[in-house]
Amino acid sequence: MSLFAITFLLGILQPSSAQFPRVCATSESLLKKECCPLWDGDGSLCGELSNRGSCQDILLSHAPLGPQFPFSGVDDREDWPSVFYNRTCQCNANFMGFNCGECKFGFSGPNCNERRLRVRRNIFQITAREKNKFLAYLNLAKRTPSQDYVIATGTYAQMNNGSNPMFSNINVYDLFVWMHYYVSRDTLLGGSSIWRDIDFAHEAPGFLPWHRLFLLMWENEIQKLTGDENFTIPYWDWRDAEGCDICTDEYMGGRHPTNPNLLSPASFFSSWQVICSQSEEYNSQRALCNATNEGPILRNPGNHDKTRTPRLPSSAEVEFCLSLTQYESGSMDKLANFSFRNTLEGFADPRTAISNISQSSLHNALHIYMNGSMSQVQGSANDPIFILHHAFVDSIFEQWLRRHRPLQEVYPAANAPIGHNREYYMVPFIPLYRNGEFFTPSRELGYDYEYLADPVNFFQDYLMPYLEQARQIWAWLVGAAVVGGIIAALITGLIVRGCSKKRRTSEETQPLLLESEDYQSVSYQSNL
């Protein structure tokens, strides 16, 4: 089936997404500070009649924060989501969602009690049909409005403390672009003042858990949008790559023939418009990104600042990073030394683990290398390569978790930069999730990576179905084996008999070239 046909057929399916639930983006909900929607399954708040969950007060973490953000009460993201809501649905058992209407990651079925494990695969190892389907899903998400969620286009103060809601519709793909912008945007202080040294998803311990959840939610929304429950995000293994081998029209878009900063017209990504890429303009207007189109995707891979990023990461650098035993250290920000997180994020030298913010390595190196929309933090998710890149970064995080098997207590409980303590709710997700919940192996969250799959589990998950088919035809297999054995025995006997006659003739006519001890030695080596 062609890529166009797949896209056309998917267009009739209904969407879902994540951020501010539409049913809670009202003055009534904001003034009441409550987001506890009805679950359609039984018509009760949070599905309480079906014991799915209940509406409860939010329990915030009061653990001390690091010194990086010396303010309090000036940013809507502080103590998330208490500025907007202090009561939300708290789900029971394996239920999840803003109204407890979904299953937790890794579970499925009407009662969310069926375990599921999906496998993410290398984009170069999936079939052409699977690759085209992935590209079609991206395009569908880009042009399908979210029915369940909206984005905030003003601060809580600009909303007159909830009496004048400021929310806007957005498509499914751009919703996640906006989320990445919102979590990393600057703080608007009084007057024209801006505080830039703040980020609720980067430069601190939450970097890896936050993006792990981000990818899971993105994957989950695509599954619901398309009805394809088996969809998984592919990853791009960029170790030792000499260039951007996914930057072709067959994959994520090639280079424009006349303008190297744009994508090839042959790629439908060339028609995509970016949002949330003009942070300085938002700051000057004291406004938030409202998802207005701001131009095409920019990308010029390889023509970047090579003094900051000389080349793409190597396998040796990844392996050194994985050898680091400390997840976090010191100031727990981009100045941390010998920190696995800071080294993988790219603020520390991948050969020494010493902080060096003048260089961009590992994760950061890919963003710099792309030299365009992906190179600016707040708007980087505009480029769909972002998804493939972060899936591979997450797989490195997974390798580290499996190799070192840390307890959850290894993740810092206190004194991390704002938003990054273990029990802090991650911005801007509703329903709510804590950082520490995603400092856990991927299999517990229902997914794995093909190149990391455990052989035992691989046997159970993939080979057992084939062995079951073989069991059903075992009689035929046994019969074929017996007949084959008889034929092989007959042929072997004829060969042995022929060789015996030839050996006797040879021994009678050839001179003795080796002494007996040497001859035995050569024969032994040959037999061995």
C-alpha positions in Angstrom: 0.0 0.0 0.0 1.4 3.4 -0.9 2.2 6.1 1.7 -0.5 8.3 0.3 -3.1 5.6 0.6 -2.2 4.8 4.2 -2.4 8.5 5.1 -5.8 8.8 3.4 -7.3 5.8 5.2 -6.0 7.0 8.5 -7.7 10.3 8.1 -11.1 9.0 9.2 -9.8 7.9 12.6 -10.4 9.8 15.8 -7.6 11.4 17.9 -6.6 11.8 21.5 -3.7 13.5 23.1 -2.2 15.0 26.3 -1.8 18.2 28.4 -4.7 20.3 29.7 -7.9 18.1 29.5 -10.4 20.1 27.5 -13.2 19.3 30.0 -11.0 21.0 32.7 -10.1 24.1 30.7 -13.1 26.1 31.9 -13.5 28.9 34.4 -15.6 26.6 36.6 -12.8 24.0 36.9 -10.0 26.7 37.3 -11.9 28.6 40.0 -12.7 25.4 41.8 -9.1 24.2 41.1 -10.4 20.7 40.3 -9.8 18.5 37.3 -11.8 15.3 38.0 -13.8 14.5 34.8 -16.5 11.9 34.4 -15.5 8.5 33.0 -18.0 7.6 30.3 -17.9 4.0 31.2 -20.1 4.5 34.3 -20.8 8.2 34.4 -19.0 8.9 37.6 -16.1 11.2 38.5 -12.8 9.3 37.8 -14.8 6.1 37.3 -15.3 5.8 41.0 -18.4 3.6 40.7 -16.2 1.0 38.9 -13.4 1.4 41.4 -11.1 2.9 38.8 -10.2 5.9 40.9 -11.4 8.9 42.8 -11.1 12.7 43.0 -8.5 13.5 45.7 -6.3 16.3 46.9 -2.9 16.5 45.2 0.0 15.7 47.6 3.0 17.9 46.7 6.6 17.2 47.6 8.1 19.7 50.0 11.7 18.4 49.7 14.2 21.2 49.5 15.3 22.4 46.0 18.7 23.4 44.6 19.9 27.0 44.5 19.5 27.4 40.7 16.1 29.1 40.9 16.1 31.8 43.6 12.4 32.7 43.4 9.1 31.5 44.6 5.5 32.0 43.5 6.5 33.6 40.1 6.1 30.7 37.7 2.9 28.6 37.0 5.1 25.5 36.8 6.2 25.6 40.4 4.6 22.8 42.5 2.9 21.6 39.4 0.0 21.6 38.8 -1.2 23.4 42.0 -1.5 26.8 40.4 -4.2 25.4 38.1 -5.6 22.5 40.1 -5.3 21.1 43.6 -7.6 18.1 43.1 -7.3 15.5 40.3 -8.2 11.9 39.6 -6.0 9.5 41.5 -6.3 6.1 39.7 -6.3 2.6 41.3 -4.6 -0.6 40.3 -3.5 -0.5 36.6 -5.8 2.3 35.6 -4.5 5.6 34.2 -5.6 8.8 32.5 -7.1 12.2 33.5 -10.4 10.4 34.2 -8.9 6.9 34.9 -10.3 5.7 31.6 -7.1 4.2 30.3 -4.6 1.5 31.2 -1.2 2.0 32.7 1.8 1.6 30.3 2.3 -2.1 29.8 -1.2 -3.1 30.5 -4.3 -3.6 28.3 -7.7 -5.2 28.3 -11.1 -4.0 29.6 -9.9 -4.4 33.2 -6.3 -3.4 32.5 -5.0 -6.7 33.8 -3.4 -8.1 30.7 0.4 -7.5 30.5 1.8 -6.3 27.1 5.3 -5.9 25.9 6.0 -4.0 22.7 9.5 -3.8 21.0 11.0 -0.7 19.5 13.2 -1.4 16.5 15.9 0.2 14.5 14.3 2.3 11.7 16.7 0.7 9.2 15.6 -2.8 10.2 11.9 -2.4 9.8 10.2 -3.3 6.6 9.4 -0.7 3.9 5.7 -1.0 4.7 6.3 -0.4 8.4 8.5 2.6 7.6 5.8 4.1 5.3 3.2 3.5 8.0 5.3 5.3 10.6 5.7 8.3 8.2 2.0 8.3 7.5 1.2 8.2 11.2 3.4 11.3 11.7 1.6 13.1 9.0 -1.8 12.2 10.3 -0.9 13.4 13.8 0.3 16.7 12.3 -3.0 17.4 10.6 -5.5 16.0 13.2 -6.9 18.3 15.9 -6.8 16.9 19.4 -10.3 16.3 20.7 -9.4 15.7 24.3 -6.8 18.3 25.1 -5.9 22.0 24.6 -2.9 24.2 25.3 -2.6 27.3 27.6 -2.0 30.5 25.7 -1.6 32.7 28.7 -0.3 32.5 32.3 -2.6 31.9 35.2 -2.3 35.6 36.1 -3.2 36.6 32.5 -6.3 34.4 32.9 -7.3 36.6 35.8 -6.7 33.7 38.2 -9.0 31.4 36.2 -12.0 33.6 35.6 -10.9 34.3 32.0 -9.6 31.0 30.5 -7.0 31.3 27.8 -6.7 28.0 25.9 -6.4 27.0 22.3 -6.9 24.0 20.1 -3.9 22.2 18.6 -3.1 19.2 16.5 -1.9 16.0 18.0 1.8 16.3 16.9 2.1 20.0 17.7 0.6 19.3 21.2 3.8 17.5 22.0 5.9 20.2 20.5 4.1 22.7 22.7 4.7 20.5 25.8 8.4 20.4 25.1 8.4 24.2 24.7 6.4 24.8 27.8 8.5 22.6 30.1 11.7 24.4 29.0 10.5 28.0 28.5 12.0 31.0 30.4 10.3 32.4 33.5 8.5 35.7 33.0 9.3 37.9 36.0 7.9 41.3 36.9 8.2 44.1 34.4 10.4 43.1 31.4 12.7 40.8 33.5 13.3 37.2 32.3 14.9 34.3 34.1 16.5 31.9 31.7 18.3 29.5 34.0 15.3 27.2 34.4 14.2 24.0 32.8 11.9 21.4 34.2 13.1 18.7 31.7 16.7 19.4 31.0 20.1 20.0 32.6 19.2 18.0 35.8 18.2 14.5 37.0 14.7 14.6 35.4 16.1 14.8 31.9 15.9 11.0 31.2 12.7 10.1 33.1 10.9 13.1 31.6 11.7 12.2 28.0 10.9 8.5 28.8 7.4 9.5 29.8 7.2 12.0 26.8 7.9 9.2 24.3 5.6 6.8 26.0 2.7 9.3 25.9 3.5 10.2 22.3 3.6 6.5 21.4 0.3 5.9 23.3 -1.4 8.8 21.5 -0.4 7.5 18.1 -1.8 4.0 19.0 -5.1 5.6 20.0 -5.2 7.9 17.0 -4.6 5.2 14.5 -6.1 2.2 16.3 -2.8 0.4 15.8 -2.2 -1.1 19.3 1.1 -2.6 18.2 2.7 0.6 17.0 6.1 1.4 18.5 8.5 4.3 17.9 11.5 3.3 15.8 14.9 4.6 16.9 18.0 5.9 15.0 21.3 4.3 16.2 23.6 7.2 15.4 26.8 5.7 16.9 29.8 6.1 14.6 27.6 7.6 11.9 29.5 9.7 9.3 26.5 11.8 8.5 22.7 12.0 8.7 21.8 8.7 7.1 18.1 9.2 7.8 18.1 12.6 6.1 16.8 11.2 2.8 13.4 11.5 1.1 12.9 7.8 1.8 13.1 8.5 5.5 13.0 11.9 7.3 13.6 14.2 4.4 16.6 15.1 2.2 18.3 18.4 1.5 16.6 21.0 -0.7 18.4 21.2 -4.0 18.8 25.0 -4.0 18.4 26.0 -0.3 20.5 23.8 2.1 18.6 25.0 5.1 15.3 23.5 3.9 14.0 20.0 3.3 13.6 18.5 -0.2 10.2 19.2 -1.8 10.0 15.4 -2.4 9.5 14.9 1.4 6.1 15.8 2.8 7.9 17.1 5.9 8.9 20.0 3.7 5.3 21.3 4.0 5.3 21.1 7.8 5.1 24.4 9.7 6.9 24.8 13.0 5.6 26.4 16.2 7.0 27.7 19.4 10.4 28.5 17.9 10.6 32.3 18.6 11.3 32.4 22.4 12.7 35.9 22.3 9.6 37.3 20.7 7.4 35.6 23.3 9.5 37.0 26.1 9.4 40.5 24.7 5.6 40.3 24.4 5.2 38.7 27.9 3.3 35.9 26.2 3.3 32.2 25.8 3.5 30.3 22.5 0.0 30.0 21.0 0.9 27.5 18.3 0.8 29.9 15.4 2.7 28.6 12.4 6.1 30.2 12.1 7.6 28.8 8.9 9.0 25.5 7.5 11.3 23.0 9.3 14.9 24.1 9.1 17.7 21.6 8.9 21.2 21.7 7.5 23.0 18.7 9.0 26.8 18.8 9.2 27.1 22.5 8.5 27.2 23.3 12.2 29.7 24.8 14.6 32.4 22.1 14.5 34.4 23.7 17.4 31.4 22.8 19.7 30.6 19.4 18.1 33.4 18.1 15.9 31.5 14.9 14.9 28.7 12.6 15.8 29.1 10.4 18.9 31.1 7.2 18.8 30.4 3.7 20.2 33.4 4.1 22.5 32.0 7.3 24.0 28.6 5.7 24.6 30.4 2.7 26.3 32.4 5.0 28.5 29.2 6.8 29.5 27.6 3.5 30.4 30.5 2.6 32.6 29.8 5.5 35.0 28.3 4.3 38.2 26.7 7.5 39.5 23.4 8.6 38.0 23.8 12.1 39.4 26.5 14.0 41.4 27.5 17.3 42.8 25.2 20.3 41.9 23.0 17.9 39.8 22.9 20.3 36.9 25.0 20.8 33.7 28.1 21.4 35.9 28.0 17.9 37.4 31.1 15.7 37.1 31.1 11.9 36.8 27.4 12.0 36.3 25.9 9.4 33.9 22.9 11.7 33.3 25.1 14.8 32.6 27.5 12.9 30.4 24.7 11.3 28.3 22.8 14.6 28.1 26.0 16.1 26.6 27.3 18.7 29.0 30.3 16.5 30.2 33.2 15.2 28.2 32.3 11.6 27.0 35.9 10.5 27.6 36.4 11.9 31.1 32.9 12.7 32.5 34.2 16.2 33.5 31.7 19.0 32.8 32.6 21.1 29.7 29.7 23.3 28.7 31.8 24.7 25.8 31.3 21.4 24.0 28.2 19.5 23.0 28.5 15.7 23.0 26.3 12.6 22.9 22.6 13.7 23.1 23.4 17.4 22.6 25.7 16.6 19.7 22.8 15.4 17.6 20.8 18.6 18.2 23.7 20.8 17.3 24.7 18.7 14.3 21.2 19.1 12.7 21.8 22.8 12.6 18.2 24.0 12.4 14.9 23.7 14.1 16.2 20.8 16.2 19.1 22.9 17.5 17.0 25.2 19.7 15.8 23.5 22.9 12.3 24.9 23.1 11.3 24.2 19.5 13.4 21.1 18.9 10.5 18.7 18.8 9.3 20.3 15.6 11.7 18.2 13.6 10.4 14.6 13.6 14.0 13.3 13.9 13.6 14.4 17.5 11.5 11.3 18.2 14.0 8.8 16.6 16.9 10.5 18.4 15.3 10.5 21.8 14.2 6.9 21.4 17.9 5.9 21.0 18.9 8.1 24.0 16.3 6.3 26.0 17.7 3.0 25.0 21.1 4.0 26.4 19.4 5.0 29.6 17.8 1.5 29.6 21.2 -0.1 29.1 22.5 1.8 32.1 19.6 0.7 34.3 20.1 -2.9 33.4 23.8 -2.8 33.9 23.8 -1.1 37.3 20.4 -2.0 38.6 20.0 1.0 40.8 17.3 1.2 43.5 14.8 4.1 43.0 16.5 5.8 46.0 19.5 6.4 43.7 17.4 9.1 42.0 17.8 12.3 44.1 15.0 13.0 46.5 16.1 16.5 47.4 18.3 19.5 46.5 18.0 19.0 42.7 17.0 22.0 40.5 13.4 23.0 40.6 11.1 20.3 39.1 13.7 17.5 39.3 13.3 16.0 42.8 12.2 12.4 42.9 8.6 13.1 44.1 8.0 16.2 42.0 5.2 16.0 39.5 6.5 16.3 35.9 5.5 19.5 34.0 3.2 19.8 32.1 1.6 16.4 32.3 -2.0 15.8 33.3 -2.6 13.1 34.5 0.2 13.5 37.0 3.4 11.5 37.1 6.4 11.8 39.4 10.0 11.8 38.2 10.9 8.7 40.2 8.1 6.6 38.6 10.1 6.5 35.3 13.5 5.7 36.9 12.6 2.1 36.2 13.4 -0.5 33.6 11.4 -0.2 30.4 10.0 -3.7 30.6 8.0 -2.7 33.7 6.5 0.1 31.5 5.6 -2.4 28.7 8.3 -1.9 26.1 11.8 -3.1 25.1 14.4 -2.4 22.5 15.1 -5.1 19.9 18.9 -4.8 20.3 18.6 -5.1 24.1 16.1 -7.9 24.3 16.9 -10.6 26.8 17.4 -14.0 25.0 15.1 -15.8 27.5 12.3 -13.3 27.0 13.0 -13.2 23.3 12.5 -17.0 23.2 9.2 -16.7 25.1 7.8 -13.7 23.1 8.9 -14.5 19.6 10.0 -18.2 19.2 7.4 -19.9 21.2 4.6 -19.2 18.6 6.7 -20.9 15.9 7.5 -23.9 18.2 3.8 -24.3 18.9 3.2 -24.5 15.1 6.0 -27.1 14.9 4.4 -29.1 17.7 1.2 -29.4 15.7 3.0 -31.1 12.8 5.5 -33.1 15.0 4.5 -36.4 13.5 5.5 -35.3 10.0 8.7 -33.8 11.3 9.7 -37.1 13.1 8.9 -39.1 10.0 11.0 -36.8 7.8 13.9 -37.1 10.3 13.8 -40.9 10.3 13.7 -41.1 6.5 16.5 -38.5 6.3 18.6 -40.5 8.8 18.3 -43.7 6.9 19.3 -42.0 3.6 22.2 -40.3 5.3 23.4 -43.6 6.8 23.3 -45.3 3.4 25.3 -42.6 1.7 27.8 -42.5 4.6 28.4 -46.3 4.3 29.0 -46.0 0.6 31.5 -43.2 1.1 33.4 -45.0 3.8 33.6 -48.2 1.7 34.9 -46.2 -1.3 37.5 -44.3 0.8 38.8 -47.6 2.4 39.5 -49.0 -1.1 41.3 -45.9 -2.2 43.4 -45.7 1.0 44.7 -49.2 0.5 45.8 -48.4 -3.1 47.5 -45.2 -2.1 49.5 -46.8 0.8 50.8 -49.4 -1.6 52.1 -46.9 -4.3 53.2 -43.8 -2.3 56.7 -43.4 -0.6 56.9 -42.8 3.1 57.4 -39.0 3.4 57.0 -38.6 7.2 58.2 -40.6 10.2 55.4 -42.4 12.0 55.2 -39.9 15.0 54.9 -36.9 12.6 52.2 -38.6 10.7 50.1 -39.2 13.8 50.6 -35.6 14.8 49.3 -34.3 11.4 46.3 -36.7 11.5 45.4 -35.6 15.0 45.4 -31.9 14.0 43.3 -32.6 11.0 40.8 -34.6 13.0 40.7 -31.9 15.6 
